[in-house]
Amino acid sequence: MSGSVLLSSNIRSNLLALQNTASMLNQAQERLSTGKKVNSALDNASAFFTSQSLSDRSSNLSSLLDGITNGLNTIKAANQGLTTVTSLLKSAKAVAQQALSGSGGTSSYSATSATAQTTGTGTTPQAKALASLLTAAGNGITAGDTLTFASVAGGVTKSFTFTTTGTSTVSDLVDAVNASGVGTAKVNDNGTLSFTSTGNLTVTSDDNTQTSILGFTAVAGVVSTTAGAASTGTDYTSQFNDLLTSVDDTATDSSYNGINLLLGGASNKLTVKFDDTSSSKIDVDSQDVTTTGLSLTKPTTLDASNAQSFIDSIDAALKTIQGMQSTYGTKQTIMQARADFTNNIVTTLKSGSDALVTADTNEEAANVLALQTRQSLSQSALSLANQANQAVLQLLR
């Protein structure tokens, strides 16, 4: 059994005061070193657990904020892709409009088949009678047959119809075409006929015979350029198709973090959560902005005869893209507003958590100084209280 030292009440009172001072000094020094006035549940259970709850929710919302930021960047990538696709489609439309107006080159048709030869014995090519130009089947041009030339240039269409008589000559046809303003006609050195226009030239007839004479495949009412070759100064088809290929490439490259809002499909759907319970969220559907999704096709040949249809399809595609940009813009606005809101909530939660447990360092520093002074005074008081025992010791000596 351990014994105990007998202390006078005066000494014990001073000792207790010194112990309390030391305990408070340790507590103040801990608060200064940690910056917190509540370091465990023992200090203040209510403040400690409330602060912990606020900190946990702040951490969860901070994680969601990263997801919102990724969502914003995904939409920005898609919008950049849409802007580029819009520019490419406008360029493709301009090419189609040039093809429609016939600007940038000339169209020429040259008769190359044997039946188109205007040379003959006993007369010049120009004086040759059209009726004597026979097809392989032996059918010649007769009175009343028509041959229509139409040229589209700068959006203006010019047309001319030549009607034969029983005595019409090659020279009559050439002179009539040259006087029409639709284009020019001439007899080549090899005795063939050729026609040239500054726009896109088409030739139609009411008789297969005439188209055969001009060196074209005989298709009733419409000239087919199997024998007679058509050439243009600008390759509109290649330019147009190259631009549509770039549209597909741009759509494919507009992904962010594995999600592409311009390729369509459920796998590219974007879902952004706004709270830690997943009860508040926003979905952004992916839409196909490739040429397939926009119902755009690449023409085999782009000219005045079909350019308007491609212009119309591009206009429809541009309207679709405008609608997508509007939708994505709205989604982006919502996400940005929620990102700002979440940022503010996180700041509020952190501030509330800190307010419950953070120590006032100025106050704690003042407490340390005061307690150190009190500790010195308590030690002096304890020394004074012990002087009575020291006096007894002097008597025993």
C-alpha positions in Angstrom: 0.0 0.0 0.0 1.5 3.3 -1.1 1.7 6.1 1.3 0.8 9.7 0.7 2.5 12.8 1.7 0.7 15.0 4.2 0.4 18.5 2.9 -1.1 21.4 4.6 -4.3 22.8 3.3 -2.5 26.0 2.2 0.1 24.1 0.2 -2.5 21.7 -1.3 -4.7 24.7 -2.4 -1.7 26.3 -4.1 -0.7 23.0 -5.7 -4.2 22.5 -7.1 -4.1 26.0 -8.6 -0.8 25.3 -10.2 -2.0 22.1 -11.7 -5.1 23.8 -13.1 -2.9 26.5 -14.6 -0.7 23.9 -16.2 -3.6 22.1 -17.7 -5.1 25.3 -19.2 -1.7 26.3 -20.5 -1.4 22.9 -22.3 -4.8 23.4 -23.8 -4.1 26.9 -25.1 -0.8 25.8 -26.6 -2.5 22.9 -28.4 -5.1 25.3 -29.8 -2.3 27.5 -31.1 -0.4 24.6 -32.7 -3.5 23.1 -34.4 -5.5 26.3 -35.0 -8.6 24.6 -33.7 -10.4 25.1 -30.4 -12.2 21.8 -30.8 -9.8 19.0 -31.7 -11.9 16.0 -30.6 -15.4 15.1 -29.5 -14.1 15.4 -25.9 -13.6 19.1 -26.3 -17.1 19.8 -27.6 -19.1 16.9 -29.0 -21.9 18.9 -30.6 -19.5 21.3 -32.4 -17.1 18.5 -33.4 -19.8 16.3 -35.1 -21.6 19.2 -36.7 -18.4 20.5 -38.2 -17.5 17.0 -39.4 -20.9 16.7 -41.1 -20.5 20.0 -42.8 -17.0 19.1 -44.0 -18.1 15.8 -45.4 -20.9 17.4 -47.5 -18.5 20.1 -48.6 -16.1 17.4 -49.8 -18.9 15.5 -51.7 -20.1 18.7 -53.4 -16.5 19.5 -54.4 -16.3 16.1 -56.2 -19.6 16.8 -58.0 -18.1 20.2 -59.0 -15.4 18.3 -60.9 -18.1 16.4 -62.8 -19.9 19.7 -63.6 -16.7 21.1 -65.0 -16.2 18.0 -67.2 -19.8 18.4 -68.4 -19.2 22.1 -69.3 -16.0 21.2 -71.2 -17.8 18.4 -73.1 -20.5 20.8 -74.3 -17.8 23.4 -75.2 -16.0 20.8 -77.3 -19.3 20.0 -79.1 -20.1 23.6 -79.7 -16.7 24.2 -81.2 -17.4 21.2 -83.5 -20.8 22.7 -84.5 -19.2 26.0 -85.2 -16.6 24.4 -87.5 -19.3 22.2 -89.2 -21.4 25.3 -89.8 -18.4 27.0 -91.5 -17.8 23.9 -93.7 -21.4 23.6 -94.7 -21.5 27.3 -95.6 -18.5 26.8 -97.8 -20.1 23.8 -99.4 -23.2 25.8 -100.0 -21.1 28.5 -101.7 -19.6 25.8 -104.0 -23.1 24.5 -104.9 -24.3 28.1 -105.6 -21.3 28.5 -108.0 -22.3 25.3 -109.7 -25.9 26.5 -109.9 -24.8 29.9 -111.5 -22.2 28.3 -113.7 -19.5 30.7 -112.5 -15.9 29.6 -112.5 -15.8 27.8 -115.9 -17.4 27.0 -119.2 -19.4 24.1 -120.5 -18.7 22.7 -123.9 -20.2 19.9 -126.0 -18.3 18.5 -129.0 -19.8 16.1 -131.4 -17.4 13.2 -131.9 -19.4 10.4 -133.5 -19.2 9.5 -137.1 -22.8 10.6 -137.7 -22.0 14.1 -136.6 -19.5 14.7 -139.5 -20.6 17.6 -141.6 -18.0 17.0 -144.4 -19.2 15.7 -147.7 -18.4 15.5 -151.4 -19.0 18.5 -153.5 -19.9 21.0 -150.8 -18.3 22.8 -147.8 -19.2 21.6 -144.3 -21.1 24.8 -143.5 -23.2 24.4 -146.6 -24.0 20.8 -145.9 -27.8 20.3 -145.6 -28.8 19.1 -142.2 -31.2 16.6 -143.9 -28.2 14.9 -145.4 -26.6 14.1 -142.0 -27.9 10.6 -141.6 -27.9 8.4 -138.5 -26.7 4.8 -138.5 -30.3 3.8 -139.0 -30.6 6.0 -142.0 -33.0 8.6 -140.4 -32.2 12.2 -141.3 -33.4 15.6 -139.9 -36.7 16.6 -141.2 -38.6 19.8 -141.3 -40.1 20.8 -137.9 -37.5 18.9 -135.8 -36.3 21.1 -132.8 -33.1 21.4 -130.9 -33.1 23.4 -127.6 -30.0 24.9 -126.0 -30.3 26.3 -122.4 -27.4 27.9 -120.4 -27.4 28.9 -116.7 -24.9 31.6 -115.8 -24.9 33.8 -112.7 -28.3 32.6 -111.7 -29.8 33.7 -115.1 -31.1 31.1 -117.5 -31.0 31.7 -121.3 -32.5 29.3 -123.8 -32.9 29.0 -127.6 -34.7 26.6 -129.8 -33.7 25.9 -133.4 -36.4 24.5 -135.6 -35.3 22.9 -138.9 -36.7 23.3 -142.3 -36.4 21.0 -145.2 -33.5 23.1 -146.5 -31.7 24.0 -143.2 -27.9 23.8 -143.5 -25.1 23.4 -140.9 -24.3 27.0 -141.3 -27.9 27.9 -140.5 -27.7 26.0 -137.2 -24.3 27.6 -136.3 -25.4 31.1 -137.1 -28.6 30.7 -135.2 -26.9 29.5 -132.0 -24.2 32.2 -132.2 -26.9 34.9 -132.6 -29.0 33.5 -129.7 -26.6 34.6 -126.9 -26.9 31.2 -125.3 -23.5 30.1 -126.5 -21.3 29.7 -129.5 -21.3 27.0 -132.2 -18.7 26.2 -134.8 -17.5 23.6 -137.3 -14.2 22.1 -136.2 -11.3 21.4 -138.5 -12.2 17.7 -138.5 -15.7 18.5 -139.7 -17.5 18.0 -136.4 -19.9 20.4 -134.6 -19.1 21.9 -131.2 -21.1 24.1 -128.8 -19.7 26.2 -126.0 -21.4 28.3 -123.2 -20.0 30.4 -120.4 -22.6 28.8 -118.1 -23.8 25.3 -117.6 -25.1 24.2 -121.0 -27.9 21.6 -121.5 -29.2 20.3 -124.8 -32.7 18.8 -125.3 -34.5 17.7 -128.4 -37.8 16.2 -129.5 -36.1 13.8 -131.9 -33.5 11.1 -131.2 -32.1 11.8 -134.7 -30.8 15.3 -133.8 -29.1 14.1 -130.6 -27.4 11.3 -132.6 -26.2 13.8 -135.2 -24.7 15.9 -132.4 -22.8 12.9 -131.2 -24.9 12.2 -128.2 -26.5 8.9 -127.1 -30.0 8.9 -128.5 -32.4 9.3 -125.5 -35.7 10.9 -126.3 -36.0 14.4 -125.0 -32.7 14.5 -123.1 -29.2 14.6 -124.4 -26.8 12.1 -122.8 -23.1 12.9 -123.0 -21.8 9.4 -123.8 -20.3 10.4 -127.2 -20.2 14.2 -126.7 -18.0 15.1 -123.8 -18.9 18.0 -121.3 -16.1 19.7 -119.4 -16.1 22.6 -116.9 -13.3 24.9 -115.8 -13.9 24.3 -112.0 -14.3 20.9 -110.4 -17.3 21.7 -108.1 -18.0 18.1 -107.3 -14.6 17.4 -105.9 -14.7 20.6 -103.8 -18.2 19.9 -102.5 -17.4 16.3 -101.5 -14.1 17.3 -99.8 -16.0 19.7 -97.6 -18.6 17.1 -96.7 -15.7 14.7 -95.8 -14.3 17.4 -93.5 -17.8 17.6 -91.8 -17.6 14.0 -90.9 -14.0 14.3 -89.6 -14.9 17.3 -87.5 -17.9 15.5 -85.9 -15.7 12.5 -85.1 -13.0 14.7 -83.5 -15.3 16.7 -81.2 -15.1 14.4 -78.2 -14.1 15.2 -74.6 -13.3 12.7 -71.9 -14.7 9.8 -74.1 -18.0 11.5 -74.8 -18.9 12.9 -78.2 -22.1 14.8 -78.4 -21.9 15.0 -82.2 -22.0 11.3 -83.1 -25.3 10.3 -81.5 -26.0 7.1 -79.7 -26.7 6.2 -76.0 -23.1 5.7 -75.3 -22.4 9.4 -75.9 -25.2 10.6 -73.6 -23.9 13.1 -71.0 -25.4 13.0 -67.5 -24.2 15.6 -64.9 -25.2 15.3 -61.2 -25.8 18.5 -59.2 -26.1 17.1 -55.6 -24.7 14.2 -53.5 -28.1 12.4 -53.5 -28.3 12.3 -57.3 -31.8 13.7 -57.1 -30.8 16.7 -59.1 -29.1 16.2 -62.4 -29.2 17.1 -66.1 -29.1 14.9 -69.2 -27.6 16.0 -72.6 -28.4 13.8 -75.5 -25.9 13.3 -78.3 -27.0 14.0 -81.9 -25.5 12.8 -85.1 -23.9 15.7 -87.0 -22.2 13.6 -89.6 -23.4 13.8 -93.2 -25.5 10.7 -92.6 -27.2 12.3 -89.5 -27.7 15.5 -91.4 -29.1 13.7 -94.5 -26.4 15.1 -96.7 -25.1 13.0 -99.7 -22.1 13.4 -101.9 -23.0 14.0 -105.6 -21.5 12.0 -108.4 -21.7 15.2 -110.4 -22.5 18.7 -109.2 -23.9 21.0 -111.8 -26.7 23.5 -112.4 -29.2 20.6 -112.9 -28.9 19.3 -109.3 -27.1 22.1 -107.3 -30.3 23.6 -105.9 -31.3 20.3 -104.2 -27.9 20.2 -102.5 -28.3 23.8 -101.4 -31.7 23.0 -99.9 -30.3 20.0 -98.0 -27.5 22.2 -96.6 -30.0 24.8 -95.5 -32.0 22.2 -93.7 -28.8 20.9 -92.1 -27.8 24.4 -91.0 -31.2 24.8 -89.3 -30.7 21.5 -87.5 -27.3 22.7 -86.2 -28.7 26.0 -85.1 -31.3 24.2 -83.0 -28.6 22.0 -81.5 -26.5 25.0 -80.6 -29.5 26.6 -78.9 -30.2 23.4 -77.0 -26.6 22.9 -75.9 -26.3 26.6 -75.1 -29.3 26.3 -72.7 -27.7 23.2 -71.1 -24.4 25.0 -70.7 -26.1 28.0 -69.0 -27.8 25.7 -66.5 -24.5 23.8 -65.8 -22.6 27.1 -65.3 -25.3 28.4 -62.9 -25.2 25.2 -60.9 -21.4 25.3 -60.9 -21.4 28.8 -59.4 -24.1 27.8 -56.9 -22.2 24.7 -55.9 -19.0 26.8 -55.4 -20.9 29.1 -53.2 -22.4 26.3 -51.2 -19.0 24.6 -50.7 -17.6 27.9 -49.4 -20.5 28.4 -47.0 -20.2 24.8 -45.7 -16.4 25.2 -45.2 -16.9 28.5 -43.4 -19.6 27.1 -41.2 -17.4 24.1 -40.3 -14.4 26.2 -39.6 -16.4 28.6 -37.4 -17.4 25.8 -35.1 -13.9 24.5 -34.4 -11.4 27.1 -35.4 -9.6 28.8 -32.6 -9.0 32.6 -32.2 -5.2 32.6 -32.3 -5.0 36.1 -30.9 -7.1 35.1 -28.0 -5.2 31.8 -27.4 -1.8 33.6 -27.6 -3.0 36.1 -25.0 -4.2 33.1 -22.8 -0.8 31.5 -23.0 0.9 34.6 -21.9 -1.5 35.1 -19.0 -1.3 31.5 -18.0 2.5 31.5 -18.0 2.4 34.6 -15.7 -0.2 32.8 -13.5 2.0 29.7 -13.4 4.9 31.8 -12.1 2.7 33.4 -9.5 1.4 30.0 -8.4 4.9 28.7 -8.0 5.8 31.7 -5.9 2.7 31.2 -3.8 3.5 27.6 -3.3 6.9 28.5 -2.2 5.6 31.0 0.4 3.1 28.4 1.7 6.0 26.0 2.3 8.0 28.5 4.4 6.2 27.4 7.6 7.6 23.9 7.2 11.0 25.3 6.5 10.8 27.3 9.8 10.2 24.0 11.7 13.3 22.6 10.0 15.4 25.5 11.3 14.3 24.8 14.8 15.3 21.1 14.5 18.8 22.2 13.6 
